[in-house]
Amino acid sequence: MARAIYYVLKSGTGWKVRHSETDYEYPTQAAAMKAAVDAANSSGKKGHDAQVLVQGHDGKWQTEWTYGHDPYPPKG
């Protein structure tokens, strides 16, 4: 099964969670993180590997939470 990825990113004055090309708006980063982790955990319990990624100030994505197989560190 494909990995379910939830992206948490800044959106204007609030935050959003992007999953499967759909955005969900939240007033704070904490609210967006909680929603993303809850959704990823639910996906994990349904048999999907799941991951929550947060966009840092530098624009790079950082893994914040993983359910199932963690792809980090990548094979090198």
PyMOL Python script that loads the backbone (N, CA, C, O; Angstrom):
from pymol import cmd

cmd.read_pdbstr("""\
ATOM      1  N   MET A   1       0.837  -1.185   0.000  1.00  0.00           N
ATOM      2  CA  MET A   1       0.000   0.000   0.000  1.00  0.00           C
ATOM      3  C   MET A   1       0.878   1.244   0.000  1.00  0.00           C
ATOM      4  O   MET A   1       2.001   1.224   0.503  1.00  0.00           O
ATOM      5  N   ALA A   2       0.368   2.297  -0.555  1.00  0.00           N
ATOM      6  CA  ALA A   2       1.122   3.548  -0.624  1.00  0.00           C
ATOM      7  C   ALA A   2       1.179   4.224   0.747  1.00  0.00           C
ATOM      8  O   ALA A   2       0.291   4.062   1.584  1.00  0.00           O
ATOM      9  N   ARG A   3       2.231   4.967   0.938  1.00  0.00           N
ATOM     10  CA  ARG A   3       2.405   5.730   2.175  1.00  0.00           C
ATOM     11  C   ARG A   3       1.456   6.930   2.147  1.00  0.00           C
ATOM     12  O   ARG A   3       1.375   7.640   1.144  1.00  0.00           O
ATOM     13  N   ALA A   4       0.741   7.153   3.248  1.00  0.00           N
ATOM     14  CA  ALA A   4      -0.117   8.330   3.390  1.00  0.00           C
ATOM     15  C   ALA A   4       0.748   9.454   3.965  1.00  0.00           C
ATOM     16  O   ALA A   4       1.289   9.321   5.063  1.00  0.00           O
ATOM     17  N   ILE A   5       0.878  10.545   3.235  1.00  0.00           N
ATOM     18  CA  ILE A   5       1.715  11.659   3.686  1.00  0.00           C
ATOM     19  C   ILE A   5       0.840  12.870   3.939  1.00  0.00           C
ATOM     20  O   ILE A   5       0.016  13.247   3.106  1.00  0.00           O
ATOM     21  N   TYR A   6       1.032  13.476   5.104  1.00  0.00           N
ATOM     22  CA  TYR A   6       0.304  14.673   5.520  1.00  0.00           C
ATOM     23  C   TYR A   6       1.323  15.798   5.657  1.00  0.00           C
ATOM     24  O   TYR A   6       2.263  15.702   6.446  1.00  0.00           O
ATOM     25  N   TYR A   7       1.133  16.857   4.888  1.00  0.00           N
ATOM     26  CA  TYR A   7       2.046  18.001   4.891  1.00  0.00           C
ATOM     27  C   TYR A   7       1.442  19.117   5.725  1.00  0.00           C
ATOM     28  O   TYR A   7       0.283  19.482   5.525  1.00  0.00           O
ATOM     29  N   VAL A   8       2.215  19.666   6.662  1.00  0.00           N
ATOM     30  CA  VAL A   8       1.774  20.800   7.480  1.00  0.00           C
ATOM     31  C   VAL A   8       2.583  22.006   7.020  1.00  0.00           C
ATOM     32  O   VAL A   8       3.813  21.990   7.056  1.00  0.00           O
ATOM     33  N   LEU A   9       1.876  23.061   6.583  1.00  0.00           N
ATOM     34  CA  LEU A   9       2.581  24.233   6.077  1.00  0.00           C
ATOM     35  C   LEU A   9       1.840  25.519   6.414  1.00  0.00           C
ATOM     36  O   LEU A   9       0.628  25.525   6.628  1.00  0.00           O
ATOM     37  N   LYS A  10       2.596  26.597   6.454  1.00  0.00           N
ATOM     38  CA  LYS A  10       2.060  27.928   6.729  1.00  0.00           C
ATOM     39  C   LYS A  10       1.168  28.355   5.574  1.00  0.00           C
ATOM     40  O   LYS A  10       1.467  28.092   4.409  1.00  0.00           O
ATOM     41  N   SER A  11       0.062  29.021   5.917  1.00  0.00           N
ATOM     42  CA  SER A  11      -0.880  29.472   4.892  1.00  0.00           C
ATOM     43  C   SER A  11      -1.433  30.831   5.307  1.00  0.00           C
ATOM     44  O   SER A  11      -2.375  30.909   6.096  1.00  0.00           O
ATOM     45  N   GLY A  12      -0.853  31.890   4.781  1.00  0.00           N
ATOM     46  CA  GLY A  12      -1.298  33.233   5.162  1.00  0.00           C
ATOM     47  C   GLY A  12      -1.057  33.464   6.644  1.00  0.00           C
ATOM     48  O   GLY A  12       0.082  33.403   7.109  1.00  0.00           O
ATOM     49  N   THR A  13      -2.128  33.729   7.390  1.00  0.00           N
ATOM     50  CA  THR A  13      -2.001  33.944   8.836  1.00  0.00           C
ATOM     51  C   THR A  13      -2.247  32.667   9.622  1.00  0.00           C
ATOM     52  O   THR A  13      -2.107  32.662  10.845  1.00  0.00           O
ATOM     53  N   GLY A  14      -2.610  31.582   8.942  1.00  0.00           N
ATOM     54  CA  GLY A  14      -2.879  30.317   9.615  1.00  0.00           C
ATOM     55  C   GLY A  14      -1.982  29.206   9.110  1.00  0.00           C
ATOM     56  O   GLY A  14      -0.886  29.448   8.605  1.00  0.00           O
ATOM     57  N   TRP A  15      -2.465  27.991   9.255  1.00  0.00           N
ATOM     58  CA  TRP A  15      -1.735  26.796   8.842  1.00  0.00           C
ATOM     59  C   TRP A  15      -2.688  25.873   8.104  1.00  0.00           C
ATOM     60  O   TRP A  15      -3.906  25.973   8.254  1.00  0.00           O
ATOM     61  N   LYS A  16      -2.128  24.977   7.310  1.00  0.00           N
ATOM     62  CA  LYS A  16      -2.971  24.001   6.642  1.00  0.00           C
ATOM     63  C   LYS A  16      -2.283  22.648   6.614  1.00  0.00           C
ATOM     64  O   LYS A  16      -1.061  22.535   6.714  1.00  0.00           O
ATOM     65  N   VAL A  17      -3.120  21.624   6.475  1.00  0.00           N
ATOM     66  CA  VAL A  17      -2.660  20.258   6.272  1.00  0.00           C
ATOM     67  C   VAL A  17      -3.062  19.884   4.855  1.00  0.00           C
ATOM     68  O   VAL A  17      -4.227  20.014   4.480  1.00  0.00           O
ATOM     69  N   ARG A  18      -2.103  19.422   4.071  1.00  0.00           N
ATOM     70  CA  ARG A  18      -2.364  18.988   2.704  1.00  0.00           C
ATOM     71  C   ARG A  18      -2.215  17.472   2.650  1.00  0.00           C
ATOM     72  O   ARG A  18      -1.199  16.913   3.065  1.00  0.00           O
ATOM     73  N   HIS A  19      -3.248  16.825   2.132  1.00  0.00           N
ATOM     74  CA  HIS A  19      -3.225  15.371   1.963  1.00  0.00           C
ATOM     75  C   HIS A  19      -4.036  15.035   0.720  1.00  0.00           C
ATOM     76  O   HIS A  19      -5.162  15.509   0.567  1.00  0.00           O
ATOM     77  N   SER A  20      -3.482  14.233  -0.157  1.00  0.00           N
ATOM     78  CA  SER A  20      -4.155  13.812  -1.391  1.00  0.00           C
ATOM     79  C   SER A  20      -4.709  15.002  -2.170  1.00  0.00           C
ATOM     80  O   SER A  20      -5.855  14.989  -2.620  1.00  0.00           O
ATOM     81  N   GLU A  21      -3.876  16.026  -2.319  1.00  0.00           N
ATOM     82  CA  GLU A  21      -4.200  17.223  -3.095  1.00  0.00           C
ATOM     83  C   GLU A  21      -5.383  18.025  -2.534  1.00  0.00           C
ATOM     84  O   GLU A  21      -5.987  18.823  -3.250  1.00  0.00           O
ATOM     85  N   THR A  22      -5.710  17.813  -1.257  1.00  0.00           N
ATOM     86  CA  THR A  22      -6.758  18.571  -0.593  1.00  0.00           C
ATOM     87  C   THR A  22      -6.147  19.291   0.600  1.00  0.00           C
ATOM     88  O   THR A  22      -5.343  18.717   1.335  1.00  0.00           O
ATOM     89  N   ASP A  23      -6.538  20.569   0.794  1.00  0.00           N
ATOM     90  CA  ASP A  23      -6.036  21.370   1.911  1.00  0.00           C
ATOM     91  C   ASP A  23      -7.111  21.514   2.984  1.00  0.00           C
ATOM     92  O   ASP A  23      -8.292  21.689   2.683  1.00  0.00           O
ATOM     93  N   TYR A  24      -6.678  21.438   4.240  1.00  0.00           N
ATOM     94  CA  TYR A  24      -7.545  21.623   5.401  1.00  0.00           C
ATOM     95  C   TYR A  24      -6.944  22.755   6.221  1.00  0.00           C
ATOM     96  O   TYR A  24      -5.787  22.657   6.630  1.00  0.00           O
ATOM     97  N   GLU A  25      -7.689  23.821   6.475  1.00  0.00           N
ATOM     98  CA  GLU A  25      -7.185  25.018   7.137  1.00  0.00           C
ATOM     99  C   GLU A  25      -7.339  24.933   8.654  1.00  0.00           C
ATOM    100  O   GLU A  25      -8.322  24.393   9.163  1.00  0.00           O
ATOM    101  N   TYR A  26      -6.334  25.484   9.379  1.00  0.00           N
ATOM    102  CA  TYR A  26      -6.333  25.529  10.845  1.00  0.00           C
ATOM    103  C   TYR A  26      -5.786  26.870  11.295  1.00  0.00           C
ATOM    104  O   TYR A  26      -4.958  27.460  10.601  1.00  0.00           O
ATOM    105  N   PRO A  27      -6.233  27.368  12.452  1.00  0.00           N
ATOM    106  CA  PRO A  27      -5.787  28.683  12.907  1.00  0.00           C
ATOM    107  C   PRO A  27      -4.356  28.705  13.443  1.00  0.00           C
ATOM    108  O   PRO A  27      -3.696  29.743  13.398  1.00  0.00           O
ATOM    109  N   THR A  28      -3.869  27.561  13.952  1.00  0.00           N
ATOM    110  CA  THR A  28      -2.531  27.516  14.552  1.00  0.00           C
ATOM    111  C   THR A  28      -1.751  26.308  14.048  1.00  0.00           C
ATOM    112  O   THR A  28      -2.328  25.350  13.532  1.00  0.00           O
ATOM    113  N   GLN A  29      -0.436  26.368  14.206  1.00  0.00           N
ATOM    114  CA  GLN A  29       0.403  25.236  13.838  1.00  0.00           C
ATOM    115  C   GLN A  29       0.088  24.036  14.728  1.00  0.00           C
ATOM    116  O   GLN A  29       0.070  22.900  14.254  1.00  0.00           O
ATOM    117  N   ALA A  30      -0.160  24.280  16.011  1.00  0.00           N
ATOM    118  CA  ALA A  30      -0.465  23.189  16.934  1.00  0.00           C
ATOM    119  C   ALA A  30      -1.738  22.453  16.512  1.00  0.00           C
ATOM    120  O   ALA A  30      -1.788  21.223  16.553  1.00  0.00           O
ATOM    121  N   ALA A  31      -2.764  23.203  16.109  1.00  0.00           N
ATOM    122  CA  ALA A  31      -4.015  22.579  15.667  1.00  0.00           C
ATOM    123  C   ALA A  31      -3.797  21.774  14.391  1.00  0.00           C
ATOM    124  O   ALA A  31      -4.336  20.676  14.250  1.00  0.00           O
ATOM    125  N   ALA A  32      -3.017  22.309  13.471  1.00  0.00           N
ATOM    126  CA  ALA A  32      -2.724  21.602  12.225  1.00  0.00           C
ATOM    127  C   ALA A  32      -1.919  20.336  12.505  1.00  0.00           C
ATOM    128  O   ALA A  32      -2.192  19.290  11.916  1.00  0.00           O
ATOM    129  N   MET A  33      -0.938  20.416  13.389  1.00  0.00           N
ATOM    130  CA  MET A  33      -0.124  19.244  13.735  1.00  0.00           C
ATOM    131  C   MET A  33      -0.976  18.155  14.372  1.00  0.00           C
ATOM    132  O   MET A  33      -0.850  16.981  14.025  1.00  0.00           O
ATOM    133  N   LYS A  34      -1.845  18.545  15.306  1.00  0.00           N
ATOM    134  CA  LYS A  34      -2.703  17.558  15.969  1.00  0.00           C
ATOM    135  C   LYS A  34      -3.596  16.869  14.943  1.00  0.00           C
ATOM    136  O   LYS A  34      -3.733  15.646  14.961  1.00  0.00           O
ATOM    137  N   ALA A  35      -4.202  17.641  14.053  1.00  0.00           N
ATOM    138  CA  ALA A  35      -5.072  17.060  13.025  1.00  0.00           C
ATOM    139  C   ALA A  35      -4.289  16.125  12.104  1.00  0.00           C
ATOM    140  O   ALA A  35      -4.775  15.048  11.756  1.00  0.00           O
ATOM    141  N   ALA A  36      -3.088  16.528  11.709  1.00  0.00           N
ATOM    142  CA  ALA A  36      -2.273  15.709  10.814  1.00  0.00           C
ATOM    143  C   ALA A  36      -1.855  14.404  11.484  1.00  0.00           C
ATOM    144  O   ALA A  36      -1.937  13.340  10.870  1.00  0.00           O
ATOM    145  N   VAL A  37      -1.410  14.472  12.730  1.00  0.00           N
ATOM    146  CA  VAL A  37      -0.988  13.266  13.450  1.00  0.00           C
ATOM    147  C   VAL A  37      -2.184  12.343  13.682  1.00  0.00           C
ATOM    148  O   VAL A  37      -2.068  11.128  13.522  1.00  0.00           O
ATOM    149  N   ASP A  38      -3.336  12.914  14.059  1.00  0.00           N
ATOM    150  CA  ASP A  38      -4.531  12.090  14.255  1.00  0.00           C
ATOM    151  C   ASP A  38      -4.917  11.379  12.957  1.00  0.00           C
ATOM    152  O   ASP A  38      -5.230  10.188  12.971  1.00  0.00           O
ATOM    153  N   ALA A  39      -4.894  12.107  11.831  1.00  0.00           N
ATOM    154  CA  ALA A  39      -5.244  11.518  10.541  1.00  0.00           C
ATOM    155  C   ALA A  39      -4.224  10.454  10.127  1.00  0.00           C
ATOM    156  O   ALA A  39      -4.600   9.397   9.622  1.00  0.00           O
ATOM    157  N   ALA A  40      -2.950  10.728  10.338  1.00  0.00           N
ATOM    158  CA  ALA A  40      -1.901   9.761   9.990  1.00  0.00           C
ATOM    159  C   ALA A  40      -2.018   8.506  10.850  1.00  0.00           C
ATOM    160  O   ALA A  40      -1.838   7.392  10.357  1.00  0.00           O
ATOM    161  N   ASN A  41      -2.316   8.685  12.116  1.00  0.00           N
ATOM    162  CA  ASN A  41      -2.488   7.549  13.022  1.00  0.00           C
ATOM    163  C   ASN A  41      -3.677   6.693  12.570  1.00  0.00           C
ATOM    164  O   ASN A  41      -3.606   5.464  12.590  1.00  0.00           O
ATOM    165  N   SER A  42      -4.751   7.341  12.170  1.00  0.00           N
ATOM    166  CA  SER A  42      -5.921   6.623  11.672  1.00  0.00           C
ATOM    167  C   SER A  42      -5.576   5.843  10.402  1.00  0.00           C
ATOM    168  O   SER A  42      -5.988   4.692  10.250  1.00  0.00           O
ATOM    169  N   SER A  43      -4.828   6.460   9.498  1.00  0.00           N
ATOM    170  CA  SER A  43      -4.381   5.770   8.283  1.00  0.00           C
ATOM    171  C   SER A  43      -3.514   4.570   8.637  1.00  0.00           C
ATOM    172  O   SER A  43      -3.644   3.500   8.042  1.00  0.00           O
ATOM    173  N   GLY A  44      -2.625   4.757   9.614  1.00  0.00           N
ATOM    174  CA  GLY A  44      -1.747   3.678  10.045  1.00  0.00           C
ATOM    175  C   GLY A  44      -2.512   2.489  10.586  1.00  0.00           C
ATOM    176  O   GLY A  44      -2.168   1.338  10.316  1.00  0.00           O
ATOM    177  N   LYS A  45      -3.547   2.772  11.346  1.00  0.00           N
ATOM    178  CA  LYS A  45      -4.354   1.687  11.907  1.00  0.00           C
ATOM    179  C   LYS A  45      -5.142   0.938  10.834  1.00  0.00           C
ATOM    180  O   LYS A  45      -5.592  -0.185  11.057  1.00  0.00           O
ATOM    181  N   LYS A  46      -5.305   1.568   9.666  1.00  0.00           N
ATOM    182  CA  LYS A  46      -5.992   0.922   8.548  1.00  0.00           C
ATOM    183  C   LYS A  46      -5.017   0.171   7.642  1.00  0.00           C
ATOM    184  O   LYS A  46      -5.412  -0.353   6.601  1.00  0.00           O
ATOM    185  N   GLY A  47      -3.732   0.118   8.042  1.00  0.00           N
ATOM    186  CA  GLY A  47      -2.753  -0.663   7.304  1.00  0.00           C
ATOM    187  C   GLY A  47      -1.813   0.117   6.403  1.00  0.00           C
ATOM    188  O   GLY A  47      -0.992  -0.483   5.709  1.00  0.00           O
ATOM    189  N   HIS A  48      -1.910   1.433   6.398  1.00  0.00           N
ATOM    190  CA  HIS A  48      -1.014   2.254   5.577  1.00  0.00           C
ATOM    191  C   HIS A  48       0.163   2.747   6.417  1.00  0.00           C
ATOM    192  O   HIS A  48      -0.017   3.111   7.579  1.00  0.00           O
ATOM    193  N   ASP A  49       1.357   2.763   5.842  1.00  0.00           N
ATOM    194  CA  ASP A  49       2.426   3.523   6.467  1.00  0.00           C
ATOM    195  C   ASP A  49       2.009   4.979   6.332  1.00  0.00           C
ATOM    196  O   ASP A  49       1.418   5.356   5.320  1.00  0.00           O
ATOM    197  N   ALA A  50       2.303   5.798   7.324  1.00  0.00           N
ATOM    198  CA  ALA A  50       1.882   7.203   7.284  1.00  0.00           C
ATOM    199  C   ALA A  50       2.976   8.088   7.849  1.00  0.00           C
ATOM    200  O   ALA A  50       3.771   7.661   8.686  1.00  0.00           O
ATOM    201  N   GLN A  51       3.005   9.331   7.378  1.00  0.00           N
ATOM    202  CA  GLN A  51       4.058  10.252   7.783  1.00  0.00           C
ATOM    203  C   GLN A  51       3.503  11.674   7.795  1.00  0.00           C
ATOM    204  O   GLN A  51       2.705  12.053   6.938  1.00  0.00           O
ATOM    205  N   VAL A  52       3.948  12.461   8.795  1.00  0.00           N
ATOM    206  CA  VAL A  52       3.612  13.880   8.874  1.00  0.00           C
ATOM    207  C   VAL A  52       4.898  14.663   8.636  1.00  0.00           C
ATOM    208  O   VAL A  52       5.893  14.470   9.335  1.00  0.00           O
ATOM    209  N   LEU A  53       4.867  15.549   7.643  1.00  0.00           N
ATOM    210  CA  LEU A  53       6.006  16.388   7.302  1.00  0.00           C
ATOM    211  C   LEU A  53       5.635  17.849   7.548  1.00  0.00           C
ATOM    212  O   LEU A  53       4.526  18.277   7.225  1.00  0.00           O
ATOM    213  N   VAL A  54       6.570  18.614   8.122  1.00  0.00           N
ATOM    214  CA  VAL A  54       6.354  20.034   8.387  1.00  0.00           C
ATOM    215  C   VAL A  54       7.377  20.831   7.604  1.00  0.00           C
ATOM    216  O   VAL A  54       8.563  20.501   7.588  1.00  0.00           O
ATOM    217  N   GLN A  55       6.901  21.892   6.950  1.00  0.00           N
ATOM    218  CA  GLN A  55       7.803  22.750   6.185  1.00  0.00           C
ATOM    219  C   GLN A  55       8.472  23.745   7.128  1.00  0.00           C
ATOM    220  O   GLN A  55       7.802  24.514   7.817  1.00  0.00           O
ATOM    221  N   GLY A  56       9.802  23.718   7.148  1.00  0.00           N
ATOM    222  CA  GLY A  56      10.569  24.616   8.000  1.00  0.00           C
ATOM    223  C   GLY A  56      10.690  26.008   7.400  1.00  0.00           C
ATOM    224  O   GLY A  56      10.279  26.243   6.264  1.00  0.00           O
ATOM    225  N   HIS A  57      11.257  26.927   8.172  1.00  0.00           N
ATOM    226  CA  HIS A  57      11.457  28.304   7.713  1.00  0.00           C
ATOM    227  C   HIS A  57      12.336  28.369   6.472  1.00  0.00           C
ATOM    228  O   HIS A  57      12.231  29.301   5.674  1.00  0.00           O
ATOM    229  N   ASP A  58      13.212  27.363   6.313  1.00  0.00           N
ATOM    230  CA  ASP A  58      14.112  27.321   5.160  1.00  0.00           C
ATOM    231  C   ASP A  58      13.450  26.695   3.937  1.00  0.00           C
ATOM    232  O   ASP A  58      14.080  26.581   2.885  1.00  0.00           O
ATOM    233  N   GLY A  59      12.177  26.284   4.065  1.00  0.00           N
ATOM    234  CA  GLY A  59      11.453  25.686   2.950  1.00  0.00           C
ATOM    235  C   GLY A  59      11.629  24.179   2.830  1.00  0.00           C
ATOM    236  O   GLY A  59      10.962  23.543   2.015  1.00  0.00           O
ATOM    237  N   LYS A  60      12.523  23.595   3.636  1.00  0.00           N
ATOM    238  CA  LYS A  60      12.768  22.152   3.580  1.00  0.00           C
ATOM    239  C   LYS A  60      11.753  21.421   4.446  1.00  0.00           C
ATOM    240  O   LYS A  60      11.297  21.940   5.465  1.00  0.00           O
ATOM    241  N   TRP A  61      11.406  20.206   4.023  1.00  0.00           N
ATOM    242  CA  TRP A  61      10.448  19.380   4.760  1.00  0.00           C
ATOM    243  C   TRP A  61      11.160  18.555   5.813  1.00  0.00           C
ATOM    244  O   TRP A  61      12.209  17.965   5.554  1.00  0.00           O
ATOM    245  N   GLN A  62      10.576  18.519   7.015  1.00  0.00           N
ATOM    246  CA  GLN A  62      11.135  17.762   8.125  1.00  0.00           C
ATOM    247  C   GLN A  62      10.096  16.758   8.606  1.00  0.00           C
ATOM    248  O   GLN A  62       8.924  17.102   8.767  1.00  0.00           O
ATOM    249  N   THR A  63      10.520  15.522   8.836  1.00  0.00           N
ATOM    250  CA  THR A  63       9.619  14.501   9.353  1.00  0.00           C
ATOM    251  C   THR A  63       9.337  14.789  10.816  1.00  0.00           C
ATOM    252  O   THR A  63      10.260  14.944  11.616  1.00  0.00           O
ATOM    253  N   GLU A  64       8.060  14.858  11.165  1.00  0.00           N
ATOM    254  CA  GLU A  64       7.652  15.104  12.541  1.00  0.00           C
ATOM    255  C   GLU A  64       7.052  13.874  13.199  1.00  0.00           C
ATOM    256  O   GLU A  64       7.100  13.734  14.421  1.00  0.00           O
ATOM    257  N   TRP A  65       6.480  12.976  12.387  1.00  0.00           N
ATOM    258  CA  TRP A  65       5.790  11.826  12.959  1.00  0.00           C
ATOM    259  C   TRP A  65       5.686  10.745  11.894  1.00  0.00           C
ATOM    260  O   TRP A  65       5.433  11.043  10.727  1.00  0.00           O
ATOM    261  N   THR A  66       5.881   9.482  12.291  1.00  0.00           N
ATOM    262  CA  THR A  66       5.824   8.364  11.344  1.00  0.00           C
ATOM    263  C   THR A  66       5.073   7.198  11.967  1.00  0.00           C
ATOM    264  O   THR A  66       5.237   6.904  13.151  1.00  0.00           O
ATOM    265  N   TYR A  67       4.255   6.543  11.172  1.00  0.00           N
ATOM    266  CA  TYR A  67       3.564   5.320  11.577  1.00  0.00           C
ATOM    267  C   TYR A  67       3.998   4.233  10.601  1.00  0.00           C
ATOM    268  O   TYR A  67       3.910   4.415   9.387  1.00  0.00           O
ATOM    269  N   GLY A  68       4.461   3.117  11.121  1.00  0.00           N
ATOM    270  CA  GLY A  68       4.920   2.027  10.253  1.00  0.00           C
ATOM    271  C   GLY A  68       6.389   2.187   9.931  1.00  0.00           C
ATOM    272  O   GLY A  68       7.155   2.713  10.738  1.00  0.00           O
ATOM    273  N   HIS A  69       6.782   1.737   8.761  1.00  0.00           N
ATOM    274  CA  HIS A  69       8.179   1.779   8.334  1.00  0.00           C
ATOM    275  C   HIS A  69       8.622   3.224   8.136  1.00  0.00           C
ATOM    276  O   HIS A  69       8.006   3.972   7.376  1.00  0.00           O
ATOM    277  N   ASP A  70       9.689   3.607   8.820  1.00  0.00           N
ATOM    278  CA  ASP A  70      10.248   4.953   8.692  1.00  0.00           C
ATOM    279  C   ASP A  70      11.315   4.939   7.603  1.00  0.00           C
ATOM    280  O   ASP A  70      12.304   4.217   7.727  1.00  0.00           O
ATOM    281  N   PRO A  71      11.135   5.720   6.538  1.00  0.00           N
ATOM    282  CA  PRO A  71      12.102   5.714   5.434  1.00  0.00           C
ATOM    283  C   PRO A  71      13.404   6.432   5.755  1.00  0.00           C
ATOM    284  O   PRO A  71      14.284   6.516   4.898  1.00  0.00           O
ATOM    285  N   TYR A  72      13.549   6.955   6.983  1.00  0.00           N
ATOM    286  CA  TYR A  72      14.764   7.673   7.343  1.00  0.00           C
ATOM    287  C   TYR A  72      15.578   6.819   8.287  1.00  0.00           C
ATOM    288  O   TYR A  72      14.973   6.222   9.177  1.00  0.00           O
ATOM    289  N   PRO A  73      16.851   6.704   8.186  1.00  0.00           N
ATOM    290  CA  PRO A  73      17.659   7.320   7.144  1.00  0.00           C
ATOM    291  C   PRO A  73      17.511   6.556   5.839  1.00  0.00           C
ATOM    292  O   PRO A  73      17.337   5.338   5.840  1.00  0.00           O
ATOM    293  N   PRO A  74      17.579   7.272   4.737  1.00  0.00           N
ATOM    294  CA  PRO A  74      17.471   6.602   3.438  1.00  0.00           C
ATOM    295  C   PRO A  74      18.666   5.693   3.206  1.00  0.00           C
ATOM    296  O   PRO A  74      19.746   5.914   3.754  1.00  0.00           O
ATOM    297  N   LYS A  75      18.457   4.661   2.381  1.00  0.00           N
ATOM    298  CA  LYS A  75      19.562   3.770   2.038  1.00  0.00           C
ATOM    299  C   LYS A  75      20.625   4.572   1.312  1.00  0.00           C
ATOM    300  O   LYS A  75      20.303   5.379   0.441  1.00  0.00           O
ATOM    301  N   GLY A  76      21.860   4.365   1.651  1.00  0.00           N
ATOM    302  CA  GLY A  76      22.897   5.178   1.028  1.00  0.00           C
ATOM    303  C   GLY A  76      23.977   4.376   0.533  1.00  0.00           C
ATOM    304  O   GLY A  76      24.937   4.909  -0.023  1.00  0.00           O
TER     305      GLY A  76
END
""", "prot")
cmd.dss("prot")
cmd.show_as("cartoon", "prot")
cmd.util.cbc("prot")
cmd.orient("prot")
